[in-house]
């Protein structure tokens, strides 16, 4: 491989994600621990990079360790009940100081534009404001939570207006009441409610450690909200740093946020690796399965063309125009993985002869070897059976044995029904195989 080829390949592989993320709204939550990290500027530079790629960005930061540090200096205890801070009058002053200081520090780093830095010459604008209306939690089980509150309403229209004006929106975990009171809020709750109010495409929770299965110790790559809920029930003693983001992910997914990512922020570049590589490095939570086999729609045509192009160039598949696929889109079946099409096939039916042809069977090179081709074939076979077809045919130049191993029998051109012979290209000299539909 040429010295620069790995970079070229990576950049090309990331291009579908760059296109997919452009003009989408992402809400990113990170804790106060991130601000204390000596390499926090690297994370800020990654935020700026996302913004430069056309992503509408809302940042919600935490301040838990900053509040604790201020209380410690005042010889005042940090009081918690059920993992919620009890915010006294003194603690509220610490909350205000910590939020103000953190906001200024983040804005300063987002304004950095010196030469020889990733943000050189990039005039990024940051907007903050009273976007969060809150109310007090009150007294629960006899415990008065003081100035600790919960989100009452998010001014989504005002945030969207700032995003429309090309600003990055920065939100602190404090809220205001109509009577002018200030409340200390959970940053995870604020981020969740902001993502829901904006109907964000993604909520990204940067955590202090990776999300692993306590039993196996392995990284969990993906879960549906149902699986995540069951996981919480099975592990009631899960540490708060793991359970809190997971609960936020379930709530936001169930409320319509398409994808929620839990990412270990201590891994340098984890945000970019999660968003711009095929398998990512974090845990994806979604209401629907991460990978789905379904009927294709007109919106899938671009992805299908991108998938089959290399196979057409190698002569494995016959070339198809966009117009042809558009006319036959009802025949196509795809496998979609986090918004990308990684597999497809088509079943072209002929009701007169009660037969059909399996065509355009393709699986992306990075996802072969996991029975996805079998899934596409089984779905097509079931579809043929539902349609009352008696035979299905396959035309192949290089994958004949794959079909034979799945019950197909070689035959010749004369056995093809007249209506399907028009699909045969003599120049390709494809082998013809068939299978009886039981």
C-alpha positions as CSV (number, residue, x, y, z in Angstrom):
1,X,0.0,0.0,0.0
2,X,1.3,3.5,-0.9
3,X,2.3,5.7,2.1
4,X,-0.8,7.9,1.7
5,X,-3.2,5.3,0.6
6,X,-4.5,4.4,4.1
7,X,-5.5,8.1,4.6
8,X,-7.1,8.2,1.2
9,X,-9.1,5.0,1.9
10,X,-10.2,6.3,5.3
11,X,-11.3,9.6,3.9
12,X,-13.2,7.9,1.1
13,X,-14.8,5.5,3.6
14,X,-15.9,8.4,5.8
15,X,-17.5,10.4,3.0
16,X,-21.0,8.7,3.2
17,X,-21.1,9.7,6.9
18,X,-20.1,13.3,6.1
19,X,-22.9,13.5,3.6
20,X,-25.4,11.8,6.0
21,X,-24.6,14.1,8.9
22,X,-24.6,17.4,7.0
23,X,-27.3,19.9,8.2
24,X,-28.4,17.4,10.9
25,X,-28.8,18.5,14.6
26,X,-26.6,16.8,17.2
27,X,-26.9,17.4,20.9
28,X,-23.7,16.5,22.8
29,X,-23.4,16.2,26.5
30,X,-20.2,16.0,28.4
31,X,-19.5,16.1,32.2
32,X,-17.5,18.6,34.2
33,X,-14.7,16.0,34.4
34,X,-14.0,16.7,30.7
35,X,-13.3,20.3,31.5
36,X,-10.6,19.3,34.0
37,X,-8.8,17.0,31.5
38,X,-5.6,18.5,30.2
39,X,-6.6,17.4,26.7
40,X,-10.0,19.0,26.8
41,X,-8.9,21.3,24.0
42,X,-8.7,18.2,21.7
43,X,-12.3,17.5,22.3
44,X,-13.2,21.1,21.6
45,X,-11.3,21.0,18.3
46,X,-13.4,17.9,17.4
47,X,-16.6,19.9,18.2
48,X,-15.3,22.6,15.8
49,X,-14.6,20.0,13.1
50,X,-18.1,18.7,13.3
51,X,-19.4,22.2,12.9
52,X,-17.2,22.8,9.9
53,X,-18.7,19.7,8.3
54,X,-22.2,21.3,8.4
55,X,-23.5,19.7,11.6
56,X,-25.9,21.8,13.7
57,X,-24.3,21.6,17.1
58,X,-25.8,22.0,20.6
59,X,-23.3,21.4,23.6
60,X,-24.6,20.7,27.1
61,X,-21.9,20.6,29.7
62,X,-21.9,19.4,33.3
63,X,-20.3,20.9,36.4
64,X,-20.5,18.3,39.2
65,X,-16.8,18.2,40.1
66,X,-16.6,22.0,39.9
67,X,-19.4,22.3,42.4
68,X,-17.9,19.8,44.7
69,X,-14.5,21.6,44.6
70,X,-16.1,24.9,45.6
71,X,-18.0,23.4,48.5
72,X,-14.9,21.7,49.7
73,X,-13.0,25.0,49.8
74,X,-15.9,26.4,51.9
75,X,-15.7,23.3,54.2
76,X,-19.3,22.6,53.2
77,X,-20.5,19.0,52.6
78,X,-21.7,17.8,49.2
79,X,-25.1,16.4,50.0
80,X,-26.9,13.8,47.8
81,X,-30.0,11.7,48.1
82,X,-30.9,9.0,45.5
83,X,-28.0,10.3,43.4
84,X,-29.4,13.8,43.3
85,X,-27.6,16.8,44.8
86,X,-29.4,18.6,47.6
87,X,-28.8,22.2,46.6
88,X,-28.7,24.6,49.6
89,X,-28.4,28.4,49.4
90,X,-24.6,28.0,49.7
91,X,-24.5,25.2,47.1
92,X,-26.6,27.3,44.7
93,X,-23.9,30.0,44.8
94,X,-21.3,27.4,44.0
95,X,-23.5,26.2,41.1
96,X,-23.7,29.7,39.6
97,X,-20.0,30.3,39.9
98,X,-19.1,26.9,38.5
99,X,-21.6,27.3,35.5
100,X,-20.3,30.8,34.7
101,X,-16.7,29.8,34.9
102,X,-17.2,26.6,32.8
103,X,-19.2,28.5,30.2
104,X,-16.4,31.1,29.8
105,X,-13.7,28.5,29.5
106,X,-15.6,26.5,26.9
107,X,-16.4,29.7,24.9
108,X,-12.7,30.7,25.0
109,X,-11.6,27.4,23.6
110,X,-14.3,27.5,20.9
111,X,-13.0,31.0,19.9
112,X,-9.5,29.8,19.5
113,X,-8.2,30.6,16.0
114,X,-4.4,30.7,16.2
115,X,-2.2,29.6,13.4
116,X,-1.1,25.9,13.6
117,X,-4.2,24.9,15.5
118,X,-7.1,22.8,14.1
119,X,-9.3,25.9,14.3
120,X,-7.0,28.3,12.5
121,X,-8.9,30.9,10.6
122,X,-12.3,29.5,11.6
123,X,-14.6,32.1,13.0
124,X,-16.9,30.0,15.1
125,X,-19.7,31.8,16.9
126,X,-21.1,30.6,20.2
127,X,-24.6,31.4,21.6
128,X,-25.9,30.9,25.1
129,X,-29.1,32.0,26.8
130,X,-32.1,31.3,29.1
131,X,-33.3,28.4,27.0
132,X,-34.3,26.2,29.9
133,X,-37.3,26.8,32.1
134,X,-37.2,24.7,35.3
135,X,-39.2,24.0,38.4
136,X,-38.1,22.7,41.9
137,X,-38.1,19.0,42.7
138,X,-39.4,19.9,46.1
139,X,-39.7,17.5,49.0
140,X,-39.5,13.8,48.2
141,X,-39.7,11.1,51.0
142,X,-39.2,13.9,53.5
143,X,-36.1,15.2,51.9
144,X,-36.1,18.8,50.8
145,X,-33.9,19.1,47.7
146,X,-33.7,22.9,48.0
147,X,-32.7,24.6,44.7
148,X,-32.4,21.3,42.8
149,X,-34.8,21.4,40.0
150,X,-36.0,19.5,36.9
151,X,-36.7,20.7,33.4
152,X,-40.1,22.2,32.8
153,X,-39.7,23.4,29.2
154,X,-37.1,23.9,26.6
155,X,-37.3,26.9,24.2
156,X,-36.6,24.8,21.2
157,X,-37.6,27.7,18.8
158,X,-35.0,30.0,20.3
159,X,-32.3,27.3,20.1
160,X,-33.2,26.5,16.5
161,X,-33.1,30.2,15.6
162,X,-29.5,30.3,16.8
163,X,-28.6,27.2,14.9
164,X,-30.2,28.7,11.8
165,X,-27.8,31.6,12.2
166,X,-24.9,29.2,12.1
167,X,-24.0,29.4,15.8
168,X,-23.0,26.6,18.1
169,X,-25.4,26.7,21.1
170,X,-23.8,26.1,24.5
171,X,-26.2,25.3,27.4
172,X,-25.3,25.0,31.1
173,X,-27.1,22.7,33.6
174,X,-29.1,25.5,35.2
175,X,-32.7,26.5,34.6
176,X,-34.8,29.6,35.4
177,X,-38.4,29.9,36.7
178,X,-40.9,32.6,35.5
179,X,-40.5,34.1,39.0
180,X,-36.8,34.6,38.4
181,X,-35.5,31.7,40.6
182,X,-32.4,29.7,39.5
183,X,-32.3,25.9,39.8
184,X,-29.5,23.3,39.6
185,X,-30.3,20.7,37.0
186,X,-28.9,17.4,35.8
187,X,-26.8,17.9,32.7
188,X,-28.0,14.6,31.3
189,X,-31.6,15.6,31.8
190,X,-31.1,18.9,30.1
191,X,-29.4,17.3,27.1
192,X,-32.2,14.7,26.8
193,X,-34.9,17.3,26.9
194,X,-33.1,19.6,24.4
195,X,-32.6,16.7,22.0
196,X,-36.3,15.8,22.3
197,X,-37.5,19.5,21.9
198,X,-35.3,19.9,18.8
199,X,-36.2,16.5,17.3
200,X,-32.4,16.0,17.0
201,X,-31.0,13.3,14.8
202,X,-28.5,12.3,17.5
203,X,-28.0,12.7,21.2
204,X,-24.3,12.0,22.1
205,X,-23.4,11.3,25.7
206,X,-19.7,11.5,26.4
207,X,-19.2,9.3,29.4
208,X,-16.2,8.7,31.7
209,X,-15.8,5.1,30.7
210,X,-16.9,2.7,28.0
211,X,-20.3,0.9,28.3
212,X,-19.5,-2.7,28.9
213,X,-21.3,-5.9,29.8
214,X,-20.5,-6.5,33.5
215,X,-20.6,-10.2,32.9
216,X,-18.3,-10.5,29.9
217,X,-16.4,-7.2,30.2
218,X,-16.9,-6.7,26.5
219,X,-17.9,-3.4,24.9
220,X,-21.6,-3.3,24.0
221,X,-21.9,-2.0,20.5
222,X,-25.6,-1.6,20.1
223,X,-28.9,-2.1,21.9
224,X,-32.6,-1.3,21.3
225,X,-34.4,0.6,24.0
226,X,-36.2,-2.6,25.0
227,X,-32.8,-4.4,25.4
228,X,-31.4,-1.4,27.3
229,X,-34.3,-1.4,29.7
230,X,-33.9,-5.1,30.3
231,X,-30.2,-4.6,30.8
232,X,-30.9,-2.1,33.6
233,X,-33.3,-4.5,35.3
234,X,-30.8,-7.3,35.1
235,X,-28.0,-5.1,36.6
236,X,-29.7,-2.9,39.3
237,X,-26.3,-2.2,41.0
238,X,-24.9,-0.6,37.8
239,X,-22.7,2.4,38.7
240,X,-24.4,5.8,38.3
241,X,-21.9,6.9,35.7
242,X,-23.3,4.0,33.5
243,X,-26.9,3.9,34.5
244,X,-27.6,7.6,34.2
245,X,-26.6,7.9,30.5
246,X,-28.4,4.7,29.7
247,X,-31.6,6.0,31.2
248,X,-31.2,9.2,29.3
249,X,-30.7,7.2,26.1
250,X,-33.8,5.2,26.6
251,X,-36.0,8.3,27.4
252,X,-34.8,10.2,24.4
253,X,-35.0,7.3,22.0
254,X,-38.6,6.6,23.1
255,X,-39.4,10.3,22.6
256,X,-38.3,10.3,18.9
257,X,-34.5,10.9,18.9
258,X,-33.3,8.6,16.1
259,X,-29.9,7.6,17.5
260,X,-28.3,8.0,20.9
261,X,-24.5,7.3,21.3
262,X,-22.7,6.5,24.5
263,X,-19.0,7.2,24.0
264,X,-16.0,7.0,26.3
265,X,-14.6,10.5,26.1
266,X,-11.2,9.4,27.5
267,X,-10.3,7.8,24.1
268,X,-8.7,10.5,22.0
269,X,-10.8,11.1,18.9
270,X,-13.6,8.8,20.1
271,X,-16.3,11.3,18.8
272,X,-14.9,11.2,15.3
273,X,-14.3,7.4,15.3
274,X,-17.9,6.9,16.4
275,X,-19.5,9.2,13.8
276,X,-17.2,8.6,10.8
277,X,-16.2,4.9,10.8
278,X,-18.4,1.9,10.0
279,X,-18.4,0.2,13.4
280,X,-17.7,3.1,15.7
281,X,-16.2,2.8,19.2
282,X,-19.2,3.5,21.4
283,X,-22.6,2.1,22.2
284,X,-25.6,2.9,20.0
285,X,-29.1,3.0,21.5
286,X,-32.1,3.2,19.2
287,X,-35.8,2.4,19.3
288,X,-35.5,0.3,16.2
289,X,-32.8,-2.3,15.4
290,X,-29.4,-0.9,14.4
291,X,-29.4,-3.1,11.4
292,X,-32.7,-3.6,9.5
293,X,-33.7,-5.7,6.5
294,X,-36.6,-4.0,4.7
295,X,-38.3,-3.1,1.4
296,X,-36.4,-0.4,-0.5
297,X,-37.9,3.1,-1.1
298,X,-37.0,5.8,-3.6
299,X,-34.8,7.5,-0.9
300,X,-32.6,4.4,-1.0
301,X,-31.6,4.6,-4.7
302,X,-28.4,6.6,-4.1
303,X,-27.3,4.1,-1.4
304,X,-28.0,1.2,-3.7
305,X,-26.0,2.7,-6.6
306,X,-23.1,3.4,-4.2
307,X,-23.2,-0.2,-3.0
308,X,-23.3,-2.0,-6.4
309,X,-20.9,0.3,-8.2
310,X,-17.7,-1.6,-7.3
311,X,-19.3,-4.9,-8.2
312,X,-20.4,-3.5,-11.6
313,X,-16.8,-2.3,-12.2
314,X,-15.6,-5.9,-11.5
315,X,-18.1,-7.4,-13.8
316,X,-19.8,-9.3,-11.0
317,X,-23.1,-7.4,-11.5
318,X,-24.7,-6.1,-14.6
319,X,-24.7,-2.3,-14.8
320,X,-28.0,-0.6,-13.8
321,X,-28.9,3.0,-14.3
322,X,-30.6,5.2,-11.7
323,X,-33.7,5.4,-13.9
324,X,-33.9,1.6,-14.2
325,X,-33.6,1.1,-10.4
326,X,-36.2,3.9,-9.8
327,X,-38.7,2.1,-12.1
328,X,-38.1,-1.2,-10.3
329,X,-37.7,0.1,-6.8
330,X,-40.6,-2.0,-5.5
331,X,-38.6,-5.1,-6.4
332,X,-35.6,-4.2,-4.2
333,X,-34.8,-5.3,-0.7
334,X,-32.1,-3.7,1.4
335,X,-30.1,-4.2,4.6
336,X,-29.7,-0.8,6.3
337,X,-27.1,-0.3,9.1
338,X,-27.3,3.0,10.9
339,X,-28.5,4.9,7.9
340,X,-26.2,3.2,5.4
341,X,-27.2,0.5,2.9
342,X,-24.8,-2.4,3.2
343,X,-26.7,-5.1,1.3
344,X,-29.4,-5.4,-1.4
345,X,-31.1,-7.7,-3.8
346,X,-34.1,-7.5,-6.1
347,X,-36.9,-10.0,-7.0
348,X,-38.2,-9.3,-10.4
349,X,-41.6,-11.1,-10.7
350,X,-43.5,-12.3,-13.7
351,X,-47.1,-13.2,-12.7
352,X,-47.9,-14.7,-16.1
353,X,-45.3,-17.5,-15.8
354,X,-45.5,-17.5,-12.0
355,X,-41.7,-17.2,-11.8
356,X,-39.2,-14.6,-10.8
357,X,-35.5,-13.7,-11.0
358,X,-33.2,-12.9,-8.1
359,X,-31.0,-10.0,-9.3
360,X,-28.5,-7.4,-8.0
361,X,-27.5,-9.5,-4.9
362,X,-24.8,-7.5,-3.2
363,X,-23.3,-7.2,0.3
364,X,-20.7,-4.5,1.2
365,X,-17.1,-6.0,1.4
366,X,-16.8,-4.8,5.0
367,X,-19.9,-6.8,6.1
368,X,-19.5,-10.1,4.3
369,X,-19.2,-13.3,6.2
370,X,-22.1,-12.7,8.6
371,X,-24.9,-14.5,6.6
372,X,-26.3,-11.2,5.3
373,X,-26.5,-12.7,1.8
374,X,-28.4,-15.6,3.2
375,X,-30.9,-13.2,4.9
376,X,-31.5,-11.4,1.7
377,X,-32.0,-14.7,-0.2
378,X,-34.4,-16.0,2.5
379,X,-36.4,-12.8,2.4
380,X,-36.6,-13.0,-1.4
381,X,-37.7,-16.6,-1.2
382,X,-40.4,-15.8,1.3
383,X,-41.5,-12.9,-0.8
384,X,-41.7,-15.2,-3.9
385,X,-43.8,-17.7,-1.9
386,X,-46.2,-15.0,-0.7
387,X,-46.6,-13.9,-4.4
388,X,-47.5,-17.4,-5.5
389,X,-44.4,-17.9,-7.7
390,X,-43.5,-21.5,-8.5
391,X,-39.9,-20.9,-9.6
392,X,-37.2,-18.4,-9.0
393,X,-34.1,-18.0,-11.3
394,X,-30.7,-16.5,-10.8
395,X,-28.3,-15.2,-13.4
396,X,-24.6,-15.3,-12.3
397,X,-21.2,-14.9,-13.8
398,X,-19.0,-15.5,-10.7
399,X,-21.1,-16.7,-7.8
400,X,-22.8,-19.9,-9.3
401,X,-21.6,-22.1,-6.4
402,X,-23.0,-19.8,-3.8
403,X,-26.5,-20.3,-5.4
404,X,-25.9,-24.0,-5.9
405,X,-25.1,-24.4,-2.2
406,X,-28.5,-22.8,-1.4
407,X,-30.5,-25.3,-3.4
408,X,-30.4,-23.8,-7.0
409,X,-29.9,-26.1,-10.0
410,X,-28.1,-25.1,-13.2
411,X,-30.2,-24.9,-16.3
412,X,-30.1,-23.2,-19.7
413,X,-31.5,-20.1,-21.5
414,X,-34.3,-22.1,-23.1
415,X,-35.9,-22.9,-19.7
416,X,-36.3,-19.2,-18.9
417,X,-39.9,-17.9,-19.5
418,X,-40.1,-15.7,-22.5
419,X,-41.0,-12.7,-20.3
420,X,-37.7,-13.1,-18.3
421,X,-35.4,-13.7,-21.3
422,X,-35.3,-10.0,-21.8
423,X,-33.2,-9.8,-18.6
424,X,-30.5,-12.0,-20.1
425,X,-27.5,-10.3,-21.7
426,X,-25.7,-12.6,-24.1
427,X,-22.5,-10.5,-23.8
428,X,-22.2,-11.3,-20.1
429,X,-22.8,-15.0,-20.8
430,X,-24.3,-15.5,-17.3
431,X,-24.9,-19.0,-15.9
432,X,-28.6,-19.6,-15.3
433,X,-29.9,-21.4,-12.2
434,X,-33.3,-22.1,-10.8
435,X,-35.0,-23.2,-7.6
436,X,-38.5,-24.5,-7.2
437,X,-40.6,-22.6,-4.6
438,X,-42.1,-25.2,-2.2
